[in-house]
Amino acid sequence: MNIAEILRMILVDDLAEAIKAMLLLSKEQGLSRQQNMLFNLSGQFHSNERQLSEGTLSDEFYQRTRNRLRNSLKETLKEFPGWNNDILEQVNLDLAASPSAAGPTPAAPKSDGVTRILMLSANPSGTAALQLDKEYGRISARISEKSEPGQFLVRHKKAVTLTEFQDALIDEKPNIVHFSGHGEQDKAEVKTMVRRGFDLSDAPAEKKETDSGLLMFDEDKRDTLFVGSAVIRRIFKTMVERHKIDIRAVIFNACYSEAQARAVAEVVPYVIGTTWNVGDEAAIAFATGFYGGIARGQSIEDAWDFGVNQALAYGESEDLFALFKNGQKSSE
């Protein structure tokens, strides 16, 4: 790979590939000082990406560090034999003549070969305690163990409100969305009364309609907000159809989430939900098996099978985790 090709990678923000190419070229040309500098920059780059995926770094600080690394790589490349400013001018002209080569537009799916996994979790006060950090840790570990560096980017947003749920989707533009928390199925009118603080004894016993949804934090992060399946479906429909986000799979690792899965399956190719109550350890086991399969390069269906196998060890039925493909439940 030549200097112009590497410079192009840097300018379109493909820093991981640029670092690999520069390390290889510096080794071939015996540039020990530049190679040491690149090892240092590589460490900073991977640390920045890891902290972002762990949710321990603000987006602003992450981007500032990435910009600094981009500039450092460009300055280091200038020290390579064969560099001249004409190369920079020509690459800039080529990119200007082909805008699509300069990277995707903000609303488009990212196309750098990285699979982006967005984990969203909520365990509002007053609901049964869940081991959400344990689940995230297991998933991250499996992906790290079974995949190549830079192949996956995992982001985790904790204690989400409905606003944060929607914002995370539009900001991160994930390929796989994973929700961990509580799901509920109950009478819609009863839920309305609970939210408004009425006595449940006043609920009309003859009401037949039911609503199924997810439990998130309210906007003040003090109480629980029930978000019904229709709302969840509309959010994903907006992201996929209006904002053109390449969401390939959604996993609702929460109780009674089959209705949400069925609704979202109208707009997302693969969706997984649970048919009834699921134990915390079984939910974690399913996630561990599923993402182990994903990290190995397995299909969504094969990864789902791995997850079901793991959950069976905790006494759950193989029918618990429902898989929808192109709008149809796999067992239907």
Buried (B, 14 or more C-beta within 10 A) or exposed (E): BEBBEBBBBBBBBBBBBBBBBBBBBBEEEEBEEBBEBBEEBBEBBBEBBBBBBBBEBEEEEBEEBBEEBBEBBBEBBBEBEEBEEEBBEBBBEBBEEEEEEBBBEEEBBBEBEBBBBBBBBBBBEEEEEBBBEEBBBBBBEBBBEBBEEBBBBBBBBBBBBBEBBBEBBBBBBBBBBBBBBBBBBBBBBBBEBBEEEEEEEEBEEEEEEBBBBBBBBBEEBEEBBBBBBBBBBBBBBBBBEEBEBBBBBBBBBBBBBBBBBBBBBBBBBBBBBBBBEBBBBBBBBBBBBBBBBBBBEBEBEBBBBBBBBBBBEBEBEEEBBBBBBEEEBEEE
